Amino acid sequence: MEIRHIQINDDRLAISRIYEEGWRYAYRGIVPQDYLDSIPEGCWASCLDQEGIGSLVVEEDGNLVGTSSYSRSRWEQFEGAGEIISIYFLPEYVGRGYGRLLLEAVVRELKKLGYQEIFLWVLEENLHARKFYEKCGFISSGHCMEHEIGGKVLREVRYYHSSGE
């Protein structure tokens, strides 16, 4: 298993598939199922090379199995902080300890960029993910936001990780 930066020759459709399957797995019972079933193949492929956004991938035996994207905060009120935009795995790779390794790697990348505070948003109902982030040292900030996905209003909770290093 190797964690590395996305490369120009990496298959963007394979990485998009990680997002697609990751959404269907992680958000089953949270996001309306008809919305999850309607996620089009390749819908994240064009997002992977956006200016100012970094991406890491997890590769095992020549296959891309996980990914995480990060950047400076996209939210004005959290200016000066680094943001973990996403972290997803193919479902069959969940629970192998790779998530912690990928999260630690993306935190290191953001620290290299000079961010002392790092944050992410997680769906309030996604208790599995919330427990994972808490075990990895992230703390709920109390900030929340709501938006609609598939006709359902969902609430996201902001978690942060702060370091004086």
N, CA, C and O of each residue as an XYZ file, in Angstrom:
660
protein
N       0.849     -1.182      0.000
C       0.000      0.000      0.000
C       0.890      1.240      0.000
O       1.837      1.351      0.778
N       0.560      2.155     -0.886
C       1.329      3.398     -1.010
C       0.361      4.582     -1.041
O      -0.674      4.535     -1.706
N       0.710      5.634     -0.317
C      -0.026      6.898     -0.370
C       0.874      7.887     -1.090
O       2.033      8.072     -0.719
N       0.332      8.518     -2.122
C       1.135      9.441     -2.930
C       0.247     10.525     -3.523
O      -0.980     10.437     -3.497
N       0.905     11.554     -4.061
C       0.173     12.614     -4.756
C      -0.396     12.070     -6.066
O       0.193     11.197     -6.704
N      -1.537     12.599     -6.441
C      -2.124     12.250     -7.731
C      -1.122     12.632     -8.828
O      -0.456     13.663     -8.737
N      -1.026     11.806     -9.846
C      -0.105     12.047    -10.951
C      -0.892     12.268    -12.234
O      -2.053     11.872    -12.344
N      -0.259     12.891    -13.179
C      -0.905     13.241    -14.449
C      -1.451     12.009    -15.164
O      -2.481     12.087    -15.834
N      -0.767     10.870    -15.028
C      -1.196      9.668    -15.744
C      -2.171      8.795    -14.949
O      -2.573      7.736    -15.432
N      -2.559      9.218    -13.738
C      -3.555      8.456    -12.976
C      -4.916      8.548    -13.665
O      -5.298      9.601    -14.175
N      -5.620      7.456    -13.670
C      -6.929      7.361    -14.313
C      -7.969      8.135    -13.499
O      -8.362      7.714    -12.411
N      -8.407      9.271    -14.044
C      -9.374     10.120    -13.337
C     -10.722      9.412    -13.147
O     -11.410      9.655    -12.155
N     -11.097      8.554    -14.073
C     -12.355      7.801    -13.917
C     -12.257      6.790    -12.767
O     -13.235      6.559    -12.055
N     -11.083      6.194    -12.591
C     -10.888      5.258    -11.476
C     -10.965      6.000    -10.141
O     -11.508      5.477     -9.168
N     -10.422      7.216    -10.098
C     -10.490      8.011     -8.868
C     -11.927      8.460     -8.629
O     -12.401      8.433     -7.493
N     -12.615      8.869     -9.673
C     -14.018      9.249     -9.536
C     -14.835      8.064     -9.017
O     -15.749      8.247     -8.213
N     -14.514      6.864     -9.467
C     -15.214      5.664     -9.004
C     -15.070      5.491     -7.488
O     -15.997      5.018     -6.830
N     -13.915      5.871     -6.930
C     -13.714      5.810     -5.479
C     -14.715      6.731     -4.786
O     -15.325      6.353     -3.786
N     -14.881      7.944     -5.325
C     -15.871      8.868     -4.761
C     -17.281      8.300     -4.889
O     -18.046      8.298     -3.925
N     -17.615      7.823     -6.072
C     -18.965      7.311     -6.328
C     -19.310      6.161     -5.387
O     -20.353      6.176     -4.733
N     -18.428      5.164     -5.323
C     -18.690      4.013     -4.465
C     -18.585      4.389     -2.989
O     -19.314      3.862     -2.149
N     -17.670      5.304     -2.686
C     -17.527      5.778     -1.316
C     -18.785      6.476     -0.826
O     -19.218      6.261      0.306
N     -19.376      7.316     -1.681
C     -20.639      7.974     -1.327
C     -21.728      6.937     -1.097
O     -22.431      6.989     -0.089
N     -21.873      5.995     -2.025
C     -22.942      5.000     -1.902
C     -22.802      4.167     -0.623
O     -23.797      3.785     -0.008
N     -21.574      3.896     -0.240
C     -21.316      3.110      0.960
C     -21.485      3.945      2.233
O     -22.212      3.551      3.145
N     -20.819      5.090      2.291
C     -20.788      5.897      3.516
C     -22.126      6.557      3.833
O     -22.463      6.758      5.000
N     -22.886      6.892      2.796
C     -24.092      7.679      3.015
C     -25.383      6.878      2.860
O     -26.469      7.456      2.833
N     -25.272      5.551      2.759
C     -26.464      4.690      2.703
C     -27.253      4.895      3.996
O     -26.702      4.793      5.092
N     -28.536      5.182      3.856
C     -29.379      5.433      5.016
C     -29.335      6.866      5.515
O     -30.078      7.230      6.428
N     -28.474      7.680      4.926
C     -28.362      9.102      5.304
C     -28.847      9.965      4.151
O     -29.766     10.769      4.313
N     -28.229      9.799      2.992
C     -28.625     10.496      1.766
C     -29.691      9.626      1.097
O     -29.556      8.403      1.095
N     -30.748     10.220      0.527
C     -31.777      9.410     -0.139
C     -31.165      8.419     -1.144
O     -30.302      8.776     -1.946
N     -31.632      7.178     -1.075
C     -31.065      6.117     -1.908
C     -31.204      6.401     -3.401
O     -30.301      6.078     -4.173
N     -32.323      7.001     -3.822
C     -32.465      7.288     -5.253
C     -31.416      8.281     -5.726
O     -30.986      8.225     -6.878
N     -31.000      9.188     -4.854
C     -29.921     10.116     -5.214
C     -28.603      9.345     -5.356
O     -27.880      9.520     -6.337
N     -28.300      8.496     -4.378
C     -27.059      7.718     -4.435
C     -27.028      6.830     -5.682
O     -25.990      6.697     -6.331
N     -28.173      6.227     -6.010
C     -28.247      5.354     -7.188
C     -28.082      6.124     -8.492
O     -27.694      5.551     -9.510
N     -28.373      7.414     -8.462
C     -28.313      8.211     -9.693
C     -26.982      8.933     -9.897
O     -26.842      9.690    -10.857
N     -26.013      8.720     -9.026
C     -24.707      9.374     -9.205
C     -24.102      8.860    -10.509
O     -23.875      7.659    -10.657
N     -23.838      9.766    -11.457
C     -23.315      9.307    -12.753
C     -21.846      8.891    -12.694
O     -21.048      9.457    -11.947
N     -21.520      7.905    -13.488
C     -20.138      7.452    -13.591
C     -19.251      8.604    -14.059
O     -19.580      9.304    -15.017
N     -18.140      8.788    -13.382
C     -17.174      9.813    -13.777
C     -17.492     11.218    -13.326
O     -16.825     12.162    -13.751
N     -18.494     11.388    -12.474
C     -18.930     12.760    -12.147
C     -17.888     13.560    -11.377
O     -17.950     14.789    -11.391
N     -16.940     12.925    -10.710
C     -15.900     13.666     -9.986
C     -14.620     13.820    -10.796
O     -13.709     14.525    -10.363
N     -14.527     13.191    -11.940
C     -13.283     13.185    -12.717
C     -12.799     14.593    -13.055
O     -11.604     14.874    -12.970
N     -13.711     15.468    -13.432
C     -13.296     16.821    -13.847
C     -12.909     17.705    -12.663
O     -12.339     18.777    -12.863
N     -13.203     17.285    -11.450
C     -12.889     18.080    -10.248
C     -11.481     17.824     -9.731
O     -11.002     18.557     -8.866
N     -10.819     16.814    -10.236
C      -9.567     16.359     -9.639
C      -8.361     17.220     -9.962
O      -7.318     17.081     -9.324
N      -8.480     18.096    -10.928
C      -7.329     18.916    -11.324
C      -7.603     20.399    -11.144
O      -7.039     21.225    -11.862
N      -8.461     20.744    -10.196
C      -8.785     22.146     -9.963
C      -7.594     22.879     -9.352
O      -6.882     22.331     -8.511
N      -7.389     24.101     -9.776
C      -6.332     24.957     -9.260
C      -6.494     25.132     -7.750
O      -7.590     25.409     -7.263
N      -5.392     24.967     -7.017
C      -5.399     25.202     -5.584
C      -5.847     24.024     -4.736
O      -5.857     24.112     -3.508
N      -6.215     22.928     -5.373
C      -6.653     21.747     -4.621
C      -5.646     20.622     -4.849
O      -5.331     20.272     -5.986
N      -5.151     20.068     -3.752
C      -4.227     18.941     -3.823
C      -4.984     17.643     -3.611
O      -6.022     17.623     -2.950
N      -4.470     16.568     -4.167
C      -5.103     15.259     -3.978
C      -4.042     14.200     -3.730
O      -2.991     14.175     -4.370
N      -4.349     13.335     -2.791
C      -3.545     12.150     -2.532
C      -4.365     10.940     -2.951
O      -5.595     10.969     -2.921
N      -3.679      9.888     -3.338
C      -4.349      8.629     -3.653
C      -3.683      7.509     -2.871
O      -2.510      7.591     -2.506
N      -4.453      6.471     -2.625
C      -3.943      5.257     -1.995
C      -3.940      4.193     -3.077
O      -4.960      3.920     -3.710
N      -2.772      3.598     -3.277
C      -2.623      2.575     -4.309
C      -2.213      1.268     -3.641
O      -1.319      1.236     -2.796
N      -2.885      0.192     -4.039
C      -2.517     -1.136     -3.551
C      -2.484     -2.094     -4.733
O      -3.457     -2.219     -5.476
N      -1.372     -2.753     -4.891
C      -1.201     -3.727     -5.982
C      -1.571     -3.136     -7.339
O      -2.189     -3.806     -8.166
N      -1.190     -1.876     -7.566
C      -1.443     -1.220     -8.847
C      -2.847     -0.665     -9.013
O      -3.165     -0.103    -10.062
N      -3.694     -0.811     -7.999
C      -5.067     -0.298     -8.076
C      -5.251      0.887     -7.145
O      -4.756      0.887     -6.017
N      -5.967      1.896     -7.626
C      -6.297      3.040     -6.785
C      -7.505      2.665     -5.939
O      -8.549      2.285     -6.469
N      -7.358      2.773     -4.604
C      -8.403      2.296     -3.698
C      -8.921      3.366     -2.746
O      -9.944      3.164     -2.091
N      -8.228      4.509     -2.660
C      -8.651      5.591     -1.776
C      -8.132      6.916     -2.282
O      -7.204      6.963     -3.090
N      -8.738      8.007     -1.798
C      -8.311      9.330     -2.216
C      -8.717     10.369     -1.187
O      -9.672     10.177     -0.435
N      -7.989     11.460     -1.164
C      -8.315     12.594     -0.303
C      -7.896     13.866     -1.018
O      -6.833     13.922     -1.635
N      -8.746     14.895     -0.930
C      -8.424     16.208     -1.500
C      -8.373     17.236     -0.382
O      -9.061     17.110      0.631
N      -7.548     18.251     -0.583
C      -7.323     19.265      0.445
C      -6.962     20.603     -0.197
O      -6.548     20.664     -1.354
N      -7.129     21.675      0.584
C      -6.802     23.014      0.083
C      -6.784     23.995      1.253
O      -6.982     23.617      2.407
N      -6.546     25.245      0.930
C      -6.767     26.284      1.938
C      -8.272     26.332      2.155
O      -9.036     25.848      1.320
N      -8.694     26.904      3.252
C     -10.124     26.953      3.553
C     -10.900     27.575      2.405
O     -10.495     28.597      1.853
N     -12.000     26.963      2.053
C     -12.897     27.511      1.036
C     -13.935     28.421      1.682
O     -14.796     28.960      0.985
N     -13.871     28.601      2.986
C     -14.849     29.364      3.758
C     -14.177     30.595      4.343
O     -13.200     30.481      5.082
N     -14.696     31.768      4.015
C     -14.102     33.026      4.457
C     -13.937     33.090      5.979
O     -12.918     33.575      6.471
N     -14.935     32.602      6.726
C     -14.853     32.703      8.185
C     -13.764     31.820      8.790
O     -13.421     31.979      9.961
N     -13.218     30.889      8.002
C     -12.140     30.030      8.491
C     -10.850     30.285      7.715
O     -10.004     29.400      7.586
N     -10.716     31.497      7.206
C      -9.531     31.887      6.456
C      -8.280     31.649      7.304
O      -8.279     31.899      8.509
N      -7.244     31.176      6.676
C      -5.999     30.892      7.377
C      -5.879     29.448      7.837
O      -4.832     29.039      8.340
N      -6.939     28.680      7.667
C      -6.923     27.268      8.045
C      -6.832     26.407      6.783
O      -7.191     26.842      5.689
N      -6.351     25.195      6.958
C      -6.330     24.229      5.873
C      -7.577     23.358      5.959
O      -8.065     23.065      7.050
N      -8.087     22.948      4.803
C      -9.326     22.178      4.766
C      -9.109     20.816      4.110
O      -8.533     20.725      3.026
N      -9.567     19.778      4.766
C      -9.628     18.452      4.155
C     -11.001     18.391      3.494
O     -12.026     18.328      4.172
N     -11.008     18.409      2.182
C     -12.257     18.477      1.428
C     -12.952     17.116      1.405
O     -14.174     17.026      1.524
N     -12.162     16.073      1.253
C     -12.766     14.741      1.118
C     -11.768     13.670      1.491
O     -10.554     13.863      1.424
N     -12.311     12.539      1.885
C     -11.522     11.325      2.087
C     -12.476     10.148      1.865
O     -13.452      9.979      2.597
N     -12.180      9.346      0.855
C     -13.050      8.215      0.485
C     -12.213      7.015      0.094
O     -11.074      7.135     -0.357
N     -12.827      5.837      0.285
C     -12.222      4.567     -0.106
C     -13.250      3.721     -0.825
O     -14.454      3.891     -0.634
N     -12.773      2.811     -1.652
C     -13.653      1.774     -2.155
C     -14.125      0.988     -0.933
O     -13.333      0.735     -0.026
N     -15.392      0.600     -0.892
C     -15.945     -0.041      0.314
C     -15.149     -1.233      0.826
O     -15.036     -1.418      2.037
N     -14.599     -2.043     -0.066
C     -13.872     -3.234      0.379
C     -12.543     -2.913      1.063
O     -11.894     -3.810      1.602
N     -12.130     -1.633      1.045
C     -10.892     -1.224      1.703
C     -11.145     -0.474      3.009
O     -10.199     -0.063      3.681
N     -12.403     -0.295      3.367
C     -12.754      0.346      4.632
C     -12.481     -0.645      5.761
O     -12.783     -1.833      5.642
N     -11.913     -0.152      6.847
C     -11.656     -0.997      8.011
C     -10.300     -1.670      8.024
O     -10.033     -2.509      8.885
N      -9.443     -1.318      7.089
C      -8.107     -1.925      7.024
C      -7.028     -1.056      7.682
O      -5.858     -1.438      7.716
N      -7.420      0.106      8.201
C      -6.442      1.021      8.789
C      -5.887      2.026      7.793
O      -5.106      2.902      8.162
N      -6.284      1.905      6.535
C      -5.787      2.822      5.512
C      -6.325      4.237      5.708
O      -5.646      5.212      5.384
N      -7.539      4.350      6.237
C      -8.142      5.663      6.445
C      -7.322      6.520      7.383
O      -7.088      7.699      7.117
N      -6.889      5.930      8.476
C      -6.059      6.665      9.434
C      -4.750      7.106      8.772
O      -4.313      8.244      8.946
N      -4.134      6.206      8.020
C      -2.876      6.545      7.343
C      -3.073      7.666      6.329
O      -2.236      8.563      6.221
N      -4.176      7.618      5.588
C      -4.444      8.668      4.604
C      -4.746      9.988      5.302
O      -4.267     11.038      4.872
N      -5.526      9.948      6.364
C      -5.833     11.164      7.110
C      -4.555     11.776      7.684
O      -4.371     12.990      7.604
N      -3.685     10.974      8.252
C      -2.411     11.474      8.773
C      -1.569     12.082      7.658
O      -0.910     13.101      7.866
N      -1.584     11.468      6.479
C      -0.806     11.981      5.349
C      -1.338     13.329      4.878
O      -0.553     14.231      4.585
N      -2.648     13.480      4.802
C      -3.208     14.751      4.333
C      -2.999     15.845      5.377
O      -2.791     17.004      5.019
N      -3.051     15.496      6.662
C      -2.744     16.476      7.714
C      -1.293     16.936      7.566
O      -1.010     18.130      7.660
N      -0.374     15.997      7.335
C       1.041     16.367      7.122
C       1.191     17.306      5.925
O       1.941     18.280      5.990
N       0.475     17.015      4.828
C       0.563     17.871      3.642
C       0.106     19.295      3.962
O       0.747     20.262      3.551
N      -0.988     19.420      4.685
C      -1.493     20.749      5.038
C      -0.543     21.463      5.996
O      -0.368     22.677      5.898
N       0.068     20.729      6.915
C       1.058     21.340      7.819
C       2.274     21.824      7.042
O       2.830     22.880      7.345
N       2.692     21.043      6.027
C       3.816     21.474      5.174
C       3.501     22.797      4.490
O       4.395     23.602      4.227
N       2.216     23.012      4.205
C       1.786     24.262      3.571
C       1.648     25.397      4.585
O       1.303     26.521      4.218
N       1.915     25.107      5.856
C       1.928     26.139      6.884
C       0.658     26.296      7.696
O       0.541     27.249      8.467
N      -0.290     25.397      7.546
C      -1.546     25.523      8.286
C      -1.407     24.921      9.681
O      -1.028     23.760      9.831
N      -1.720     25.723     10.699
C      -1.709     25.243     12.077
C      -3.058     24.621     12.437
O      -3.129     23.674     13.220
N      -4.124     25.168     11.853
C      -5.453     24.596     12.081
C      -5.927     23.933     10.796
O      -5.813     24.493      9.706
N      -6.452     22.746     10.952
C      -6.941     21.961      9.823
C      -8.359     21.524     10.176
O      -8.626     21.107     11.303
N      -9.262     21.622      9.210
C     -10.641     21.243      9.490
C     -11.253     20.467      8.347
O     -10.706     20.388      7.247
N     -12.413     19.895      8.646
C     -13.199     19.174      7.650
C     -14.656     19.248      8.070
O     -14.971     19.565      9.217
N     -15.536     18.952      7.133
C     -16.974     18.875      7.395
C     -17.392     17.425      7.288
O     -16.907     16.696      6.424
N     -18.293     17.002      8.165
C     -18.797     15.623      8.138
C     -20.304     15.668      8.391
O     -20.784     16.439      9.223
N     -21.030     14.841      7.670
C     -22.475     14.794      7.883
C     -22.769     14.395      9.329
O     -22.206     13.434      9.852
N     -23.650     15.144      9.950
C     -23.987     14.916     11.357
C     -24.466     13.484     11.599
O     -24.147     12.896     12.632
N     -25.220     12.922     10.670
C     -25.751     11.565     10.827
C     -24.719     10.476     10.566
O     -24.982      9.305     10.837
N     -23.555     10.838     10.047
C     -22.525      9.849      9.728
C     -21.703      9.562     10.992
O     -20.561     10.003     11.120
N     -22.300      8.827     11.903
C     -21.683      8.572     13.207
C     -20.384      7.784     13.087
O     -19.449      8.003     13.857
N     -20.326      6.871     12.128
C     -19.103      6.082     11.918
C     -17.928      7.018     11.595
O     -16.854      6.891     12.184
N     -18.130      7.949     10.667
C     -17.066      8.882     10.291
C     -16.724      9.817     11.447
O     -15.553     10.107     11.692
N     -17.742     10.282     12.150
C     -17.489     11.192     13.270
C     -16.619     10.514     14.339
O     -15.685     11.127     14.857
N     -16.923      9.258     14.668
C     -16.115      8.526     15.649
C     -14.688      8.352     15.138
O     -13.728      8.482     15.898
N     -14.557      8.056     13.845
C     -13.228      7.911     13.236
C     -12.416      9.185     13.396
O     -11.273      9.136     13.851
N     -12.993     10.332     13.026
C     -12.258     11.589     13.122
C     -11.916     11.919     14.566
O     -10.830     12.428     14.839
N     -12.819     11.640     15.489
C     -12.550     11.895     16.904
C     -11.393     11.022     17.401
O     -10.537     11.495     18.149
N     -11.365      9.751     16.988
C     -10.256      8.871     17.366
C      -8.928      9.363     16.801
O      -7.864      9.082     17.353
N      -9.003     10.101     15.692
C      -7.787     10.628     15.049
C      -7.427     12.029     15.545
O      -6.557     12.680     14.966
N      -8.079     12.498     16.601
C      -7.709     13.768     17.213
C      -8.472     14.986     16.747
O      -8.128     16.105     17.125
N      -9.498     14.802     15.937
C     -10.314     15.931     15.504
C     -11.402     16.195     16.543
O     -11.898     15.273     17.190
N     -11.761     17.459     16.689
C     -12.725     17.899     17.698
C     -13.846     18.670     17.007
O     -13.587     19.480     16.118
N     -15.082     18.421     17.411
C     -16.212     19.178     16.865
C     -16.100     20.625     17.315
O     -15.915     20.907     18.499
N     -16.214     21.540     16.360
C     -16.069     22.967     16.667
C     -17.381     23.607     17.094
O     -17.384     24.713     17.634
N     -18.489     22.927     16.858
C     -19.795     23.516     17.129
C     -20.383     24.248     15.936
O     -21.560     24.606     15.947
N     -19.573     24.475     14.901
C     -20.080     25.104     13.677
C     -20.820     24.054     12.853
O     -20.359     22.923     12.697
N     -21.968     24.449     12.334
C     -22.765     23.557     11.493
C     -23.256     24.318     10.272
O     -23.326     25.547     10.272
N     -23.588     23.575      9.246
C     -24.239     24.153      8.070
C     -25.210     23.122      7.533
O     -25.045     21.921      7.744
N     -26.213     23.603      6.844
C     -27.204     22.719      6.250
C     -27.238     22.932      4.751
O     -27.040     24.044      4.262
N     -27.489     21.865      4.035
C     -27.751     21.951      2.603
C     -28.583     20.745      2.193
O     -28.706     19.765      2.928
N     -29.138     20.846      1.020
C     -30.041     19.812      0.538
C     -29.322     18.888     -0.432
O     -28.645     19.338     -1.356
N     -29.479     17.600     -0.207
C     -28.953     16.590     -1.130
C     -30.089     15.625     -1.421
O     -30.627     14.997     -0.510
N     -30.446     15.509     -2.671
C     -31.486     14.566     -3.073
C     -32.835     14.847     -2.441
O     -33.612     13.924     -2.200
N     -33.124     16.125     -2.167
C     -34.406     16.500     -1.587
C     -34.461     16.407     -0.069
O     -35.506     16.667      0.528
N     -33.360     16.042      0.556
C     -33.309     15.942      2.017
C     -32.344     16.996      2.558
O     -31.227     17.137      2.060
N     -32.780     17.729      3.575
C     -31.901     18.705      4.219
C     -30.983     17.948      5.173
O     -31.436     17.234      6.067
N     -29.686     18.124      4.958
C     -28.673     17.452      5.772
C     -27.809     18.485      6.471
O     -27.563     19.575      5.953
N     -27.364     18.121      7.638
C     -26.549     19.019      8.444
C     -25.124     18.482      8.486
O     -24.897     17.290      8.690
N     -24.178     19.380      8.290
C     -22.771     19.018      8.405
C     -22.182     19.702      9.626
O     -22.542     20.830      9.963
N     -21.273     19.000     10.279
C     -20.604     19.484     11.471
C     -19.132     19.692     11.130
O     -18.512     18.865     10.460
N     -18.589     20.806     11.600
C     -17.174     21.108     11.351
C     -16.333     20.502     12.470
O     -16.608     20.702     13.653
N     -15.298     19.753     12.071
C     -14.320     19.213     12.991
C     -12.974     19.856     12.683
O     -12.667     20.144     11.526
N     -12.172     20.079     13.723
C     -10.867     20.693     13.497
C      -9.784     19.931     14.247
O     -10.037     19.195     15.201
N      -8.575     20.144     13.768
C      -7.366     19.577     14.369
C      -6.388     20.730     14.452
O      -6.096     21.377     13.446
N      -5.888     20.987     15.631
C      -5.004     22.135     15.815
C      -3.683     21.657     16.378
O      -3.634     20.754     17.213
N      -2.600     22.283     15.903
C      -1.279     21.886     16.363
C      -0.371     23.093     16.408
O      -0.382     23.927     15.503
N       0.391     23.179     17.431
C       1.363     24.268     17.550
C       2.696     23.929     16.924
O       3.647     24.699     17.054
N       2.793     22.794     16.245
C       4.062     22.358     15.656
C       4.495     23.273     14.544
O       5.542     23.054     13.937
